[in-house]
Amino acid sequence: MPEVAPKRGFEIAEYETRLSAAQYLMARHGFDGMLLLSEPEIRYFSGFQTLFWQSPTRPWFLFLPAEGKPIAVIPEIGAALMRRTWVDDIRSWSAPAPSDDGISLLIDLLTPYSKRGATIGILKGHETGLRMPLGDYERLISGLPGLKIGDATDIIRSLRMVKSEAEIEKIAHICRVASRTFDKAGKLFFEGQPLSEVFRAFRMACLSEGADDVPYLVGGADQGGYNDVISPPTDRPLQRGDILMLDTGSVFDGYFCDFDRNFAIGKADELSQKAYEVLYHATEAGLDAARPGVTCRELFSAMQDVISTFDKESGDVGRLGHGLGMQLTEWPSHAAFDETVLKEDMVITLEPSLSYGSGRIMVHEENIVIRDGTPRLLSKRAVPELPVIG
């Protein structure tokens, strides 16, 4: 019997809870409001979801006051959709208008704050972006001479890192969809199949299993292991002795999964089998360490300690996982530099990787949610031994 997908969207109570938490934190930070300019944050507080963000032509704005509901300042083309959300105050203009893309409307909205020397928050930190022309931003600020700008990054991070049960179920659902697709690997992939067709077959199967989209699919395949996982797929056919990896960010109702699987084509060489085994145990170490109160640095070390028994040269691995949700990668990073403390209901990836052989790499990834005790696996756990296709 086909799985019943979670209900799309959220109840208004979900947005009320998010806004209330944001306003509590704004008060603690001395902010009189927050101006949001990027897609995940605007969607998080409004429910406004559209592919129009793919176009750089139009900016979109959402203002969270210290009291009261969000105020949308958006192009007129999005007004009808925004009216379907819980947002009541919608101010729009005919866009694109390069000479005044919403700037006058924003100045009108924020002038009372400027006159009293208020402080509003804007995202300034790592993994954020302005998402409006710098020239427009400069014109906006010059038109509000009394306004003070603070960094709201920590507020937004702290809210979005911890997921509601409704968010977790959407992520769990798309993880199940992708897991079922990976389970079909023996039927989808075969020796002689061009790598480009491998990617196409996986996307089609994932969509047929219930994904809304597969906007992110990377991987690689080569003899005895791959050395690149970010290039577009070529038409090189799969060969006996290849190690194939696919890493998918599939989406359901605006929420991502992000995990990969490795396969040997026809036969698995001994070194690749050993690399796979080490990464499996490194992931087990991550699962054992992933508890509330543990820092991302400690989680990184738990996995890296296992990896270093096999790959003693991998001192500069960057990170071994990250947050997950409305974006493919979210804060935090499981890295030596990140002291973020894990909290219950954070959704994260465990992504140990290593190098081996002659310039080869292997990556393994799972998706989990932090619980009070053992974490819950959202992706179906990979098998302990490198699977062979064909």
BALOBA-1460 file (C-alpha; in Angstrom, 3 decimals):
// residues 390
<rec num="1" residu="m" x="0.000" y="0.000" z="0.000"/>
<rec num="2" residu="p" x="1.520" y="3.371" z="-0.988"/>
<rec num="3" residu="e" x="2.705" y="5.580" z="1.841"/>
<rec num="4" residu="v" x="0.389" y="8.470" z="2.699"/>
<rec num="5" residu="a" x="2.353" y="11.696" z="2.428"/>
<rec num="6" residu="p" x="2.194" y="14.276" z="5.215"/>
<rec num="7" residu="k" x="-0.251" y="17.138" z="4.827"/>
<rec num="8" residu="r" x="1.236" y="19.981" z="2.833"/>
<rec num="9" residu="g" x="1.822" y="23.309" z="4.509"/>
<rec num="10" residu="f" x="1.405" y="23.993" z="8.225"/>
<rec num="11" residu="e" x="-1.356" y="25.036" z="10.569"/>
<rec num="12" residu="i" x="-1.402" y="28.747" z="11.426"/>
<rec num="13" residu="a" x="-0.401" y="27.803" z="14.974"/>
<rec num="14" residu="e" x="2.994" y="26.711" z="13.599"/>
<rec num="15" residu="y" x="3.682" y="30.206" z="12.246"/>
<rec num="16" residu="e" x="2.341" y="31.855" z="15.386"/>
<rec num="17" residu="t" x="4.770" y="29.796" z="17.456"/>
<rec num="18" residu="r" x="7.691" y="30.707" z="15.197"/>
<rec num="19" residu="l" x="6.843" y="34.409" z="15.315"/>
<rec num="20" residu="s" x="6.351" y="34.400" z="19.075"/>
<rec num="21" residu="a" x="9.753" y="32.772" z="19.570"/>
<rec num="22" residu="a" x="11.383" y="35.296" z="17.221"/>
<rec num="23" residu="q" x="9.792" y="38.239" z="19.013"/>
<rec num="24" residu="y" x="10.943" y="36.899" z="22.377"/>
<rec num="25" residu="l" x="14.514" y="36.708" z="21.094"/>
<rec num="26" residu="m" x="14.262" y="40.132" z="19.442"/>
<rec num="27" residu="a" x="13.331" y="41.613" z="22.803"/>
<rec num="28" residu="r" x="16.334" y="39.942" z="24.431"/>
<rec num="29" residu="h" x="18.654" y="41.328" z="21.733"/>
<rec num="30" residu="g" x="17.154" y="44.808" z="21.792"/>
<rec num="31" residu="f" x="15.715" y="44.607" z="18.272"/>
<rec num="32" residu="d" x="12.552" y="46.489" z="17.305"/>
<rec num="33" residu="g" x="12.072" y="44.273" z="14.263"/>
<rec num="34" residu="m" x="13.798" y="42.069" z="11.694"/>
<rec num="35" residu="l" x="13.938" y="42.567" z="7.941"/>
<rec num="36" residu="l" x="14.149" y="39.266" z="6.069"/>
<rec num="37" residu="l" x="15.251" y="39.140" z="2.430"/>
<rec num="38" residu="s" x="16.026" y="35.498" z="1.610"/>
<rec num="39" residu="e" x="13.719" y="32.668" z="0.575"/>
<rec num="40" residu="p" x="14.074" y="30.235" z="3.520"/>
<rec num="41" residu="e" x="13.526" y="32.897" z="6.166"/>
<rec num="42" residu="i" x="10.548" y="34.470" z="4.377"/>
<rec num="43" residu="r" x="8.997" y="31.032" z="3.862"/>
<rec num="44" residu="y" x="9.728" y="30.027" z="7.471"/>
<rec num="45" residu="f" x="7.684" y="32.895" z="8.912"/>
<rec num="46" residu="s" x="5.012" y="33.268" z="6.226"/>
<rec num="47" residu="g" x="4.500" y="29.956" z="4.411"/>
<rec num="48" residu="f" x="5.103" y="31.734" z="1.082"/>
<rec num="49" residu="q" x="6.525" y="29.073" z="-1.257"/>
<rec num="50" residu="t" x="7.265" y="29.694" z="-4.931"/>
<rec num="51" residu="l" x="9.821" y="28.803" z="-7.589"/>
<rec num="52" residu="f" x="9.969" y="32.477" z="-8.548"/>
<rec num="53" residu="w" x="13.012" y="32.716" z="-6.273"/>
<rec num="54" residu="q" x="14.941" y="31.059" z="-9.108"/>
<rec num="55" residu="s" x="14.813" y="34.391" z="-10.934"/>
<rec num="56" residu="p" x="17.170" y="37.138" z="-9.711"/>
<rec num="57" residu="t" x="14.977" y="39.849" z="-11.231"/>
<rec num="58" residu="r" x="12.718" y="40.579" z="-8.248"/>
<rec num="59" residu="p" x="13.559" y="41.114" z="-4.567"/>
<rec num="60" residu="w" x="11.151" y="40.018" z="-1.811"/>
<rec num="61" residu="f" x="10.928" y="41.351" z="1.749"/>
<rec num="62" residu="l" x="9.246" y="40.313" z="4.988"/>
<rec num="63" residu="f" x="9.360" y="42.497" z="8.096"/>
<rec num="64" residu="l" x="8.842" y="41.013" z="11.556"/>
<rec num="65" residu="p" x="7.884" y="43.753" z="14.023"/>
<rec num="66" residu="a" x="8.551" y="43.435" z="17.736"/>
<rec num="67" residu="e" x="4.780" y="43.161" z="18.170"/>
<rec num="68" residu="g" x="2.128" y="42.079" z="15.688"/>
<rec num="69" residu="k" x="2.133" y="39.934" z="12.555"/>
<rec num="70" residu="p" x="4.647" y="39.918" z="9.681"/>
<rec num="71" residu="i" x="4.404" y="42.552" z="6.965"/>
<rec num="72" residu="a" x="5.164" y="41.517" z="3.369"/>
<rec num="73" residu="v" x="6.698" y="43.965" z="0.892"/>
<rec num="74" residu="i" x="6.707" y="42.042" z="-2.368"/>
<rec num="75" residu="p" x="6.263" y="42.348" z="-6.138"/>
<rec num="76" residu="e" x="2.627" y="42.455" z="-7.216"/>
<rec num="77" residu="i" x="3.046" y="39.160" z="-9.079"/>
<rec num="78" residu="g" x="3.302" y="37.406" z="-5.700"/>
<rec num="79" residu="a" x="0.466" y="39.190" z="-3.907"/>
<rec num="80" residu="a" x="-2.228" y="36.617" z="-4.731"/>
<rec num="81" residu="l" x="-0.088" y="33.769" z="-3.409"/>
<rec num="82" residu="m" x="0.911" y="35.701" z="-0.281"/>
<rec num="83" residu="r" x="-2.765" y="36.337" z="0.454"/>
<rec num="84" residu="r" x="-3.219" y="32.554" z="0.799"/>
<rec num="85" residu="t" x="-0.815" y="32.586" z="3.756"/>
<rec num="86" residu="w" x="-1.546" y="33.898" z="7.238"/>
<rec num="87" residu="v" x="0.045" y="37.283" z="6.399"/>
<rec num="88" residu="d" x="-2.550" y="40.089" z="6.257"/>
<rec num="89" residu="d" x="-0.477" y="43.214" z="5.616"/>
<rec num="90" residu="i" x="0.817" y="42.905" z="2.037"/>
<rec num="91" residu="r" x="2.362" y="45.919" z="0.302"/>
<rec num="92" residu="s" x="3.259" y="45.421" z="-3.336"/>
<rec num="93" residu="w" x="4.647" y="47.221" z="-6.361"/>
<rec num="94" residu="s" x="4.755" y="46.564" z="-10.089"/>
<rec num="95" residu="a" x="8.060" y="44.775" z="-10.604"/>
<rec num="96" residu="p" x="10.620" y="44.711" z="-12.014"/>
<rec num="97" residu="a" x="11.278" y="48.408" z="-11.452"/>
<rec num="98" residu="p" x="15.056" y="48.872" z="-11.381"/>
<rec num="99" residu="s" x="14.768" y="52.505" z="-10.303"/>
<rec num="100" residu="d" x="12.642" y="51.623" z="-7.265"/>
<rec num="101" residu="d" x="12.207" y="47.903" z="-6.582"/>
<rec num="102" residu="g" x="10.271" y="48.184" z="-3.350"/>
<rec num="103" residu="i" x="12.674" y="50.676" z="-1.756"/>
<rec num="104" residu="s" x="10.066" y="53.445" z="-1.357"/>
<rec num="105" residu="l" x="7.657" y="50.996" z="0.270"/>
<rec num="106" residu="l" x="10.356" y="49.821" z="2.673"/>
<rec num="107" residu="i" x="11.314" y="53.394" z="3.549"/>
<rec num="108" residu="d" x="7.652" y="54.202" z="4.254"/>
<rec num="109" residu="l" x="7.406" y="51.138" z="6.492"/>
<rec num="110" residu="l" x="10.644" y="51.763" z="8.404"/>
<rec num="111" residu="t" x="10.638" y="55.567" z="8.683"/>
<rec num="112" residu="p" x="8.860" y="55.522" z="12.078"/>
<rec num="113" residu="y" x="11.627" y="53.216" z="13.351"/>
<rec num="114" residu="s" x="14.289" y="55.513" z="11.900"/>
<rec num="115" residu="k" x="12.768" y="58.590" z="13.554"/>
<rec num="116" residu="r" x="13.025" y="57.062" z="17.009"/>
<rec num="117" residu="g" x="16.509" y="55.606" z="16.471"/>
<rec num="118" residu="a" x="15.325" y="52.009" z="16.649"/>
<rec num="119" residu="t" x="17.403" y="48.911" z="15.885"/>
<rec num="120" residu="i" x="16.301" y="46.271" z="13.407"/>
<rec num="121" residu="g" x="18.019" y="42.978" z="12.624"/>
<rec num="122" residu="i" x="19.255" y="41.759" z="9.246"/>
<rec num="123" residu="l" x="21.104" y="38.512" z="8.524"/>
<rec num="124" residu="k" x="24.819" y="39.280" z="8.232"/>
<rec num="125" residu="g" x="26.584" y="36.047" z="9.200"/>
<rec num="126" residu="h" x="28.071" y="32.976" z="7.580"/>
<rec num="127" residu="e" x="25.783" y="31.115" z="5.133"/>
<rec num="128" residu="t" x="23.570" y="34.183" z="4.613"/>
<rec num="129" residu="g" x="23.187" y="36.579" z="1.691"/>
<rec num="130" residu="l" x="21.640" y="39.982" z="1.109"/>
<rec num="131" residu="r" x="19.429" y="38.837" z="-1.832"/>
<rec num="132" residu="m" x="18.914" y="42.382" z="-3.063"/>
<rec num="133" residu="p" x="21.165" y="44.689" z="-5.109"/>
<rec num="134" residu="l" x="23.842" y="46.290" z="-2.950"/>
<rec num="135" residu="g" x="23.004" y="49.643" z="-4.507"/>
<rec num="136" residu="d" x="19.355" y="49.273" z="-3.443"/>
<rec num="137" residu="y" x="20.443" y="48.363" z="0.083"/>
<rec num="138" residu="e" x="22.648" y="51.444" z="0.253"/>
<rec num="139" residu="r" x="19.755" y="53.634" z="-0.954"/>
<rec num="140" residu="l" x="17.473" y="52.075" z="1.636"/>
<rec num="141" residu="i" x="19.880" y="52.738" z="4.509"/>
<rec num="142" residu="s" x="20.640" y="56.290" z="3.353"/>
<rec num="143" residu="g" x="16.894" y="56.961" z="3.320"/>
<rec num="144" residu="l" x="16.639" y="55.867" z="6.975"/>
<rec num="145" residu="p" x="19.390" y="57.930" z="8.668"/>
<rec num="146" residu="g" x="18.320" y="57.222" z="12.236"/>
<rec num="147" residu="l" x="17.948" y="53.467" z="11.843"/>
<rec num="148" residu="k" x="20.446" y="51.144" z="13.506"/>
<rec num="149" residu="i" x="21.187" y="47.748" z="11.929"/>
<rec num="150" residu="g" x="22.039" y="44.712" z="14.059"/>
<rec num="151" residu="d" x="22.989" y="41.161" z="13.124"/>
<rec num="152" residu="a" x="20.027" y="38.784" z="13.474"/>
<rec num="153" residu="t" x="21.932" y="35.687" z="12.328"/>
<rec num="154" residu="d" x="22.072" y="34.034" z="15.748"/>
<rec num="155" residu="i" x="18.342" y="34.541" z="16.294"/>
<rec num="156" residu="i" x="17.348" y="32.948" z="12.999"/>
<rec num="157" residu="r" x="19.866" y="30.113" z="13.383"/>
<rec num="158" residu="s" x="18.632" y="29.194" z="16.845"/>
<rec num="159" residu="l" x="15.039" y="29.072" z="15.635"/>
<rec num="160" residu="r" x="15.557" y="27.159" z="12.404"/>
<rec num="161" residu="m" x="18.027" y="24.617" z="13.810"/>
<rec num="162" residu="v" x="15.396" y="23.059" z="16.082"/>
<rec num="163" residu="k" x="12.529" y="21.582" z="14.051"/>
<rec num="164" residu="s" x="8.883" y="21.085" z="14.935"/>
<rec num="165" residu="e" x="7.393" y="17.616" z="14.684"/>
<rec num="166" residu="a" x="5.543" y="18.711" z="11.544"/>
<rec num="167" residu="e" x="8.840" y="19.751" z="9.929"/>
<rec num="168" residu="i" x="10.543" y="16.537" z="11.005"/>
<rec num="169" residu="e" x="7.804" y="14.417" z="9.433"/>
<rec num="170" residu="k" x="8.204" y="16.189" z="6.083"/>
<rec num="171" residu="i" x="11.953" y="15.510" z="6.142"/>
<rec num="172" residu="a" x="11.347" y="11.919" z="7.250"/>
<rec num="173" residu="h" x="8.928" y="11.453" z="4.368"/>
<rec num="174" residu="i" x="11.341" y="12.617" z="1.672"/>
<rec num="175" residu="c" x="14.074" y="10.500" z="3.294"/>
<rec num="176" residu="r" x="11.816" y="7.458" z="2.946"/>
<rec num="177" residu="v" x="11.126" y="8.359" z="-0.689"/>
<rec num="178" residu="a" x="14.837" y="8.578" z="-1.491"/>
<rec num="179" residu="s" x="15.590" y="5.429" z="0.527"/>
<rec num="180" residu="r" x="13.051" y="3.434" z="-1.506"/>
<rec num="181" residu="t" x="14.645" y="4.764" z="-4.681"/>
<rec num="182" residu="f" x="18.126" y="3.701" z="-3.586"/>
<rec num="183" residu="d" x="16.692" y="0.262" z="-2.763"/>
<rec num="184" residu="k" x="15.930" y="-0.077" z="-6.488"/>
<rec num="185" residu="a" x="19.591" y="0.403" z="-7.454"/>
<rec num="186" residu="g" x="19.938" y="-3.161" z="-8.739"/>
<rec num="187" residu="k" x="17.142" y="-2.534" z="-11.248"/>
<rec num="188" residu="l" x="18.042" y="1.062" z="-12.124"/>
<rec num="189" residu="f" x="21.791" y="0.789" z="-12.733"/>
<rec num="190" residu="f" x="23.827" y="-1.657" z="-14.817"/>
<rec num="191" residu="e" x="27.201" y="-2.152" z="-16.458"/>
<rec num="192" residu="g" x="27.455" y="-0.240" z="-19.738"/>
<rec num="193" residu="q" x="24.929" y="2.413" z="-18.681"/>
<rec num="194" residu="p" x="26.139" y="5.993" z="-19.286"/>
<rec num="195" residu="l" x="26.564" y="7.922" z="-16.048"/>
<rec num="196" residu="s" x="24.254" y="10.619" z="-17.405"/>
<rec num="197" residu="e" x="21.552" y="7.955" z="-17.753"/>
<rec num="198" residu="v" x="22.246" y="6.772" z="-14.191"/>
<rec num="199" residu="f" x="21.407" y="10.265" z="-12.960"/>
<rec num="200" residu="r" x="18.336" y="10.469" z="-15.168"/>
<rec num="201" residu="a" x="17.045" y="7.057" z="-14.072"/>
<rec num="202" residu="f" x="17.452" y="7.922" z="-10.402"/>
<rec num="203" residu="r" x="15.631" y="11.246" z="-10.786"/>
<rec num="204" residu="m" x="12.725" y="9.622" z="-12.611"/>
<rec num="205" residu="a" x="12.445" y="6.833" z="-10.037"/>
<rec num="206" residu="c" x="12.576" y="9.285" z="-7.137"/>
<rec num="207" residu="l" x="9.816" y="11.374" z="-8.676"/>
<rec num="208" residu="s" x="7.708" y="8.268" z="-9.215"/>
<rec num="209" residu="e" x="8.185" y="7.364" z="-5.535"/>
<rec num="210" residu="g" x="6.692" y="10.688" z="-4.467"/>
<rec num="211" residu="a" x="9.374" y="13.387" z="-4.504"/>
<rec num="212" residu="d" x="8.217" y="16.831" z="-5.607"/>
<rec num="213" residu="d" x="11.599" y="17.499" z="-7.190"/>
<rec num="214" residu="v" x="15.207" y="16.323" z="-7.250"/>
<rec num="215" residu="p" x="17.031" y="19.649" z="-7.522"/>
<rec num="216" residu="y" x="20.290" y="18.255" z="-6.176"/>
<rec num="217" residu="l" x="21.897" y="15.076" z="-7.467"/>
<rec num="218" residu="v" x="25.664" y="14.687" z="-7.582"/>
<rec num="219" residu="g" x="28.033" y="11.772" z="-7.608"/>
<rec num="220" residu="g" x="30.701" y="9.995" z="-9.550"/>
<rec num="221" residu="a" x="31.941" y="6.657" z="-10.836"/>
<rec num="222" residu="d" x="35.384" y="5.331" z="-11.747"/>
<rec num="223" residu="q" x="37.588" y="2.272" z="-11.513"/>
<rec num="224" residu="g" x="38.340" y="1.384" z="-7.909"/>
<rec num="225" residu="g" x="36.764" y="4.603" z="-6.624"/>
<rec num="226" residu="y" x="35.789" y="8.109" z="-7.646"/>
<rec num="227" residu="n" x="37.837" y="11.281" z="-7.263"/>
<rec num="228" residu="d" x="35.192" y="13.935" z="-7.947"/>
<rec num="229" residu="v" x="31.602" y="14.235" z="-6.718"/>
<rec num="230" residu="i" x="30.552" y="17.702" z="-7.890"/>
<rec num="231" residu="s" x="30.988" y="17.602" z="-11.676"/>
<rec num="232" residu="p" x="28.012" y="17.121" z="-14.019"/>
<rec num="233" residu="p" x="27.671" y="13.508" z="-15.165"/>
<rec num="234" residu="t" x="29.359" y="12.492" z="-18.390"/>
<rec num="235" residu="d" x="28.278" y="9.868" z="-20.923"/>
<rec num="236" residu="r" x="31.054" y="7.497" z="-19.790"/>
<rec num="237" residu="p" x="29.463" y="4.042" z="-19.388"/>
<rec num="238" residu="l" x="29.637" y="2.218" z="-16.081"/>
<rec num="239" residu="q" x="32.349" y="-0.430" z="-16.153"/>
<rec num="240" residu="r" x="32.994" y="-3.560" z="-14.158"/>
<rec num="241" residu="g" x="35.112" y="-2.529" z="-11.167"/>
<rec num="242" residu="d" x="33.663" y="0.982" z="-10.943"/>
<rec num="243" residu="i" x="32.610" y="2.423" z="-7.605"/>
<rec num="244" residu="l" x="29.452" y="4.472" z="-8.096"/>
<rec num="245" residu="m" x="28.191" y="7.084" z="-5.642"/>
<rec num="246" residu="l" x="25.010" y="9.141" z="-5.835"/>
<rec num="247" residu="d" x="24.163" y="11.892" z="-3.341"/>
<rec num="248" residu="t" x="20.621" y="13.241" z="-3.496"/>
<rec num="249" residu="g" x="18.875" y="16.322" z="-2.186"/>
<rec num="250" residu="s" x="15.287" y="15.465" z="-3.035"/>
<rec num="251" residu="v" x="12.399" y="17.656" z="-1.888"/>
<rec num="252" residu="f" x="8.907" y="17.253" z="-0.470"/>
<rec num="253" residu="d" x="6.825" y="20.348" z="0.338"/>
<rec num="254" residu="g" x="9.930" y="22.525" z="0.492"/>
<rec num="255" residu="y" x="11.993" y="20.238" z="2.779"/>
<rec num="256" residu="f" x="15.125" y="18.346" z="1.750"/>
<rec num="257" residu="c" x="16.724" y="15.024" z="2.380"/>
<rec num="258" residu="d" x="20.486" y="14.812" z="1.846"/>
<rec num="259" residu="f" x="22.249" y="11.461" z="1.828"/>
<rec num="260" residu="d" x="24.241" y="9.231" z="-0.498"/>
<rec num="261" residu="r" x="24.855" y="5.600" z="-1.297"/>
<rec num="262" residu="n" x="27.881" y="3.775" z="-2.739"/>
<rec num="263" residu="f" x="27.777" y="0.759" z="-5.068"/>
<rec num="264" residu="a" x="30.341" y="-1.448" z="-6.797"/>
<rec num="265" residu="i" x="29.630" y="-2.387" z="-10.416"/>
<rec num="266" residu="g" x="30.199" y="-6.113" z="-11.035"/>
<rec num="267" residu="k" x="32.888" y="-6.518" z="-8.369"/>
<rec num="268" residu="a" x="34.264" y="-4.649" z="-5.382"/>
<rec num="269" residu="d" x="38.018" y="-4.293" z="-4.923"/>
<rec num="270" residu="e" x="39.472" y="-4.909" z="-1.477"/>
<rec num="271" residu="l" x="40.549" y="-1.319" z="-0.791"/>
<rec num="272" residu="s" x="37.117" y="0.108" z="-1.621"/>
<rec num="273" residu="q" x="35.489" y="-2.501" z="0.588"/>
<rec num="274" residu="k" x="37.758" y="-1.460" z="3.437"/>
<rec num="275" residu="a" x="37.071" y="2.260" z="2.903"/>
<rec num="276" residu="y" x="33.345" y="1.570" z="2.948"/>
<rec num="277" residu="e" x="33.678" y="-0.457" z="6.158"/>
<rec num="278" residu="v" x="35.597" y="2.343" z="7.875"/>
<rec num="279" residu="l" x="32.992" y="4.940" z="6.898"/>
<rec num="280" residu="y" x="30.203" y="2.667" z="8.087"/>
<rec num="281" residu="h" x="31.860" y="2.419" z="11.502"/>
<rec num="282" residu="a" x="32.600" y="6.147" z="11.531"/>
<rec num="283" residu="t" x="28.872" y="6.727" z="11.008"/>
<rec num="284" residu="e" x="28.135" y="4.312" z="13.855"/>
<rec num="285" residu="a" x="30.451" y="6.392" z="16.044"/>
<rec num="286" residu="g" x="28.529" y="9.481" z="14.976"/>
<rec num="287" residu="l" x="25.228" y="7.832" z="15.846"/>
<rec num="288" residu="d" x="26.597" y="6.871" z="19.265"/>
<rec num="289" residu="a" x="27.855" y="10.424" z="19.918"/>
<rec num="290" residu="a" x="24.845" y="12.364" z="18.601"/>
<rec num="291" residu="r" x="23.101" y="13.305" z="21.836"/>
<rec num="292" residu="p" x="21.688" y="16.558" z="23.242"/>
<rec num="293" residu="g" x="24.461" y="18.523" z="24.941"/>
<rec num="294" residu="v" x="27.242" y="17.237" z="22.658"/>
<rec num="295" residu="t" x="28.981" y="19.869" z="20.545"/>
<rec num="296" residu="c" x="29.375" y="19.602" z="16.792"/>
<rec num="297" residu="r" x="33.122" y="19.634" z="17.392"/>
<rec num="298" residu="e" x="32.800" y="16.545" z="19.594"/>
<rec num="299" residu="l" x="30.586" y="14.830" z="17.034"/>
<rec num="300" residu="f" x="33.176" y="15.597" z="14.351"/>
<rec num="301" residu="s" x="35.955" y="14.152" z="16.525"/>
<rec num="302" residu="a" x="34.020" y="10.934" z="17.199"/>
<rec num="303" residu="m" x="33.776" y="10.234" z="13.469"/>
<rec num="304" residu="q" x="37.227" y="11.528" z="12.590"/>
<rec num="305" residu="d" x="38.871" y="9.294" z="15.213"/>
<rec num="306" residu="v" x="37.542" y="6.235" z="13.341"/>
<rec num="307" residu="i" x="38.516" y="7.606" z="9.928"/>
<rec num="308" residu="s" x="42.073" y="8.359" z="11.038"/>
<rec num="309" residu="t" x="42.699" y="4.670" z="11.755"/>
<rec num="310" residu="f" x="42.479" y="4.112" z="7.986"/>
<rec num="311" residu="d" x="43.226" y="7.500" z="6.434"/>
<rec num="312" residu="k" x="45.994" y="9.089" z="8.493"/>
<rec num="313" residu="e" x="46.521" y="11.860" z="5.926"/>
<rec num="314" residu="s" x="42.983" y="13.264" z="6.087"/>
<rec num="315" residu="g" x="43.686" y="16.125" z="8.434"/>
<rec num="316" residu="d" x="41.909" y="18.765" z="6.356"/>
<rec num="317" residu="v" x="38.457" y="17.310" z="5.818"/>
<rec num="318" residu="g" x="36.456" y="20.493" z="6.398"/>
<rec num="319" residu="r" x="33.317" y="19.068" z="7.981"/>
<rec num="320" residu="l" x="31.617" y="15.700" z="8.444"/>
<rec num="321" residu="g" x="27.978" y="16.730" z="8.247"/>
<rec num="322" residu="h" x="25.649" y="19.664" z="8.770"/>
<rec num="323" residu="g" x="22.114" y="20.814" z="9.505"/>
<rec num="324" residu="l" x="19.251" y="19.944" z="7.172"/>
<rec num="325" residu="g" x="15.732" y="21.196" z="6.497"/>
<rec num="326" residu="m" x="14.332" y="23.885" z="4.219"/>
<rec num="327" residu="q" x="17.807" y="24.101" z="2.698"/>
<rec num="328" residu="l" x="20.023" y="21.276" z="1.527"/>
<rec num="329" residu="t" x="22.678" y="22.413" z="3.971"/>
<rec num="330" residu="e" x="21.911" y="24.463" z="7.053"/>
<rec num="331" residu="w" x="23.743" y="25.540" z="10.161"/>
<rec num="332" residu="p" x="25.587" y="24.001" z="12.011"/>
<rec num="333" residu="s" x="28.674" y="22.201" z="10.658"/>
<rec num="334" residu="h" x="30.207" y="19.113" z="12.257"/>
<rec num="335" residu="a" x="33.698" y="20.524" z="12.161"/>
<rec num="336" residu="a" x="36.629" y="21.260" z="14.423"/>
<rec num="337" residu="f" x="35.687" y="24.950" z="14.496"/>
<rec num="338" residu="d" x="31.990" y="24.568" z="15.422"/>
<rec num="339" residu="e" x="31.072" y="24.579" z="19.122"/>
<rec num="340" residu="t" x="27.315" y="24.544" z="18.457"/>
<rec num="341" residu="v" x="25.592" y="22.363" z="21.059"/>
<rec num="342" residu="l" x="23.222" y="19.707" z="19.738"/>
<rec num="343" residu="k" x="19.651" y="20.068" z="20.938"/>
<rec num="344" residu="e" x="16.676" y="17.748" z="20.830"/>
<rec num="345" residu="d" x="14.760" y="17.925" z="17.510"/>
<rec num="346" residu="m" x="17.678" y="19.217" z="15.458"/>
<rec num="347" residu="v" x="17.834" y="17.452" z="12.067"/>
<rec num="348" residu="i" x="21.392" y="16.840" z="10.906"/>
<rec num="349" residu="t" x="23.461" y="14.773" z="8.511"/>
<rec num="350" residu="l" x="26.345" y="12.489" z="9.438"/>
<rec num="351" residu="e" x="28.763" y="12.653" z="6.494"/>
<rec num="352" residu="p" x="32.145" y="11.024" z="7.120"/>
<rec num="353" residu="s" x="34.557" y="10.926" z="4.180"/>
<rec num="354" residu="l" x="38.070" y="9.709" z="3.512"/>
<rec num="355" residu="s" x="40.720" y="9.446" z="0.826"/>
<rec num="356" residu="y" x="42.353" y="6.208" z="-0.282"/>
<rec num="357" residu="g" x="44.292" y="4.583" z="-3.096"/>
<rec num="358" residu="s" x="45.585" y="6.857" z="-5.803"/>
<rec num="359" residu="g" x="43.600" y="10.063" z="-5.325"/>
<rec num="360" residu="r" x="40.295" y="8.291" z="-4.618"/>
<rec num="361" residu="i" x="37.699" y="9.448" z="-2.123"/>
<rec num="362" residu="m" x="34.618" y="7.924" z="-0.538"/>
<rec num="363" residu="v" x="31.748" y="9.695" z="1.196"/>
<rec num="364" residu="h" x="28.966" y="8.204" z="3.301"/>
<rec num="365" residu="e" x="25.937" y="10.158" z="4.564"/>
<rec num="366" residu="e" x="22.878" y="9.548" z="6.714"/>
<rec num="367" residu="n" x="20.104" y="11.849" z="7.977"/>
<rec num="368" residu="i" x="19.042" y="11.803" z="11.632"/>
<rec num="369" residu="v" x="17.016" y="13.775" z="14.151"/>
<rec num="370" residu="i" x="18.420" y="14.364" z="17.637"/>
<rec num="371" residu="r" x="16.241" y="12.921" z="20.374"/>
<rec num="372" residu="d" x="16.478" y="12.617" z="24.159"/>
<rec num="373" residu="g" x="18.662" y="9.535" z="23.933"/>
<rec num="374" residu="t" x="19.301" y="7.531" z="20.768"/>
<rec num="375" residu="p" x="18.834" y="9.635" z="17.615"/>
<rec num="376" residu="r" x="16.189" y="8.652" z="15.100"/>
<rec num="377" residu="l" x="17.442" y="7.639" z="11.678"/>
<rec num="378" residu="l" x="15.437" y="9.364" z="8.950"/>
<rec num="379" residu="s" x="17.287" y="7.795" z="6.016"/>
<rec num="380" residu="k" x="17.203" y="4.007" z="5.820"/>
<rec num="381" residu="r" x="20.568" y="2.897" z="7.201"/>
<rec num="382" residu="a" x="23.036" y="1.783" z="4.537"/>
<rec num="383" residu="v" x="24.081" y="-1.871" z="4.547"/>
<rec num="384" residu="p" x="27.311" y="-2.723" z="6.429"/>
<rec num="385" residu="e" x="29.176" y="-3.992" z="3.360"/>
<rec num="386" residu="l" x="29.716" y="-2.292" z="-0.008"/>
<rec num="387" residu="p" x="26.827" y="-3.531" z="-2.206"/>
<rec num="388" residu="v" x="27.668" y="-4.990" z="-5.617"/>
<rec num="389" residu="i" x="25.369" y="-4.433" z="-8.621"/>
<rec num="390" residu="g" x="25.380" y="-7.091" z="-11.327"/>
